[in-house]
Amino acid sequence: MPHTNKSHIEFHVSAFVLGWLFPGLGHIALGQKRRGFLVMFGILFLVFFGVLVGGIDAVDHKHDGLWFIAQVWCGPVVIAIDLLNQKLIVPLPVSQRATLVGLSHANEIGTLFIAMAGLMNFVVLLDALQAKQNHDLERRCADNTGADS
C-alpha cells in the first residue's frame, strides 16, 4: 500500500505582501507577534544605521543598481530613501554633494548594511509565505507546559 503524505502547505500571500510593505508586519498579521517585532527591529536597525553610516546616498538605484536589487526587499522604506536621494542629493553640484554624502568605505558599509537588511527580509518573507498561523513561541511554550501537567 503506497504511503500518501496528506500534509498540506498553506501559502499566505497577504503575509508576504504585508511583510514587504513594512518588515515584520507579515508575521504580526499571522499572529506571530514576537517574531514580527524582532524582525521589524532587526531590519529597521540595519536600514537606519546603514543610512547613518553611509549617508542617504547609500541607497541609489541609478549608480548602485545591483545593490538596490538586494536593498529593495526592505520595501517602501528603502524606496523612500532612494527617492529622497534622487530629489535632494543627486541634483546638487559636486561641491555641495560631497558635504552631504558618505564617502569611500563609509558609504560602502552603509550600502552593505541596507543590502543585508533587504536579503534578510527576503528570507523572512519566504518564511511568512508558508508560516503556520497563530504559531508563536509563547503559544508553543504554553501548550507544552499545559501538556506536561
C-alpha positions as CSV (number, residue, x, y, z in Angstrom):
1,M,0.0,0.0,0.0
2,P,1.6,3.3,-1.1
3,H,2.3,5.9,1.6
4,T,0.4,9.2,0.9
5,N,1.5,12.3,2.7
6,K,-1.5,14.4,3.4
7,S,0.5,17.4,4.8
8,H,-0.8,20.5,3.1
9,I,1.4,23.5,2.8
10,E,-0.7,26.7,3.0
11,F,0.7,29.9,1.4
12,H,-0.1,33.3,2.9
13,V,0.4,35.7,0.1
14,S,-1.1,38.6,2.1
15,A,1.6,38.0,4.8
16,F,4.3,38.1,2.2
17,V,2.9,41.4,0.8
18,L,2.5,42.9,4.3
19,G,6.0,41.9,5.3
20,W,7.3,43.6,2.2
21,L,5.3,46.8,2.9
22,F,6.8,47.0,6.4
23,P,9.3,44.4,7.7
24,G,7.8,42.2,10.4
25,L,4.1,43.1,9.6
26,G,3.5,39.8,7.8
27,H,4.4,37.7,10.9
28,I,2.3,40.0,13.1
29,A,-0.7,39.5,10.8
30,L,-0.2,35.8,11.1
31,G,-0.4,36.1,14.9
32,Q,3.4,35.6,15.4
33,K,3.8,38.9,17.2
34,R,7.1,38.2,19.0
35,R,8.8,37.1,15.8
36,G,7.3,40.0,13.8
37,F,8.6,42.6,16.3
38,L,12.0,41.0,16.4
39,V,12.1,41.0,12.6
40,M,10.9,44.6,12.5
41,F,13.6,45.7,15.0
42,G,16.4,43.9,13.2
43,I,15.6,45.0,9.7
44,L,14.9,48.6,10.6
45,F,18.0,48.7,12.8
46,L,20.2,47.7,9.8
47,V,18.5,50.2,7.5
48,F,18.7,53.1,10.0
49,F,22.4,52.5,10.8
50,G,23.2,51.9,7.1
51,V,21.9,55.4,6.3
52,L,23.5,56.8,9.4
53,V,26.9,55.4,8.5
54,G,26.8,55.6,4.7
55,G,24.6,58.6,4.2
56,I,21.4,59.0,2.4
57,D,23.1,58.1,-0.9
58,A,23.8,54.5,0.4
59,V,20.5,53.7,-1.5
60,D,20.9,54.7,-5.1
61,H,19.1,52.8,-7.9
62,K,20.9,54.6,-10.7
63,H,24.5,54.2,-9.6
64,D,24.3,51.1,-7.5
65,G,21.7,49.1,-9.3
66,L,22.8,45.6,-8.2
67,W,22.9,46.7,-4.6
68,F,19.5,48.2,-5.0
69,I,18.1,44.9,-6.1
70,A,19.0,43.5,-2.6
71,Q,18.0,46.6,-0.8
72,V,14.5,46.9,-2.3
73,W,13.4,43.8,-0.4
74,C,13.1,46.1,2.6
75,G,10.1,47.6,0.9
76,P,8.8,51.2,0.6
77,V,11.2,52.4,3.4
78,V,14.2,51.9,1.1
79,I,12.3,53.2,-1.9
80,A,11.5,56.4,0.1
81,I,15.2,56.8,1.0
82,D,16.1,56.4,-2.7
83,L,13.5,59.0,-3.7
84,L,15.0,61.4,-1.2
85,N,18.5,60.8,-2.5
86,Q,17.3,61.3,-6.1
87,K,15.4,64.5,-5.3
88,L,17.7,66.1,-2.7
89,I,21.2,64.9,-3.2
90,V,21.8,63.9,-6.8
91,P,20.8,67.3,-8.4
92,L,23.3,69.2,-6.3
93,P,26.6,70.4,-7.7
94,V,29.5,68.1,-6.8
95,S,31.0,70.6,-4.3
96,Q,27.7,70.6,-2.2
97,R,27.0,66.9,-2.7
98,A,30.4,66.0,-1.2
99,T,29.4,67.5,2.1
100,L,26.2,65.6,2.3
101,V,27.1,62.0,1.3
102,G,29.1,59.2,2.9
103,L,32.5,58.9,1.3
104,S,34.6,55.9,0.4
105,H,34.3,53.0,2.8
106,A,31.7,54.5,5.0
107,N,29.3,54.7,2.0
108,E,30.1,51.1,1.1
109,I,29.5,49.9,4.6
110,G,26.1,51.7,4.7
111,T,25.2,50.2,1.4
112,L,26.1,46.8,2.6
113,F,24.1,47.2,5.8
114,I,21.0,48.0,3.9
115,A,21.6,45.2,1.3
116,M,21.9,42.8,4.2
117,A,18.7,44.0,5.7
118,G,17.0,43.5,2.3
119,L,18.3,40.0,1.9
120,M,17.3,39.1,5.5
121,N,13.8,40.5,4.9
122,F,13.6,38.3,1.7
123,V,14.3,35.2,3.8
124,V,11.7,36.4,6.4
125,L,9.2,36.9,3.6
126,L,9.7,33.4,2.4
127,D,9.1,32.2,6.0
128,A,5.9,34.3,6.3
129,L,4.7,32.9,3.0
130,Q,4.4,29.4,4.4
131,A,4.3,30.0,8.2
132,K,1.7,28.4,10.4
133,Q,-0.9,30.9,11.5
134,N,-1.0,31.7,15.3
135,H,2.1,29.5,15.8
136,D,4.2,31.8,18.0
137,L,6.9,30.8,20.5
138,E,4.9,31.9,23.6
139,R,1.9,29.9,22.4
140,R,4.0,26.8,21.8
141,C,5.6,27.1,25.3
142,A,2.2,27.5,26.9
143,D,1.0,24.4,25.0
144,N,4.0,22.4,26.1
145,T,3.7,23.3,29.8
146,G,0.0,22.6,29.7
147,A,0.6,19.2,28.2
148,D,3.2,18.3,30.9
149,S,0.8,18.9,33.8
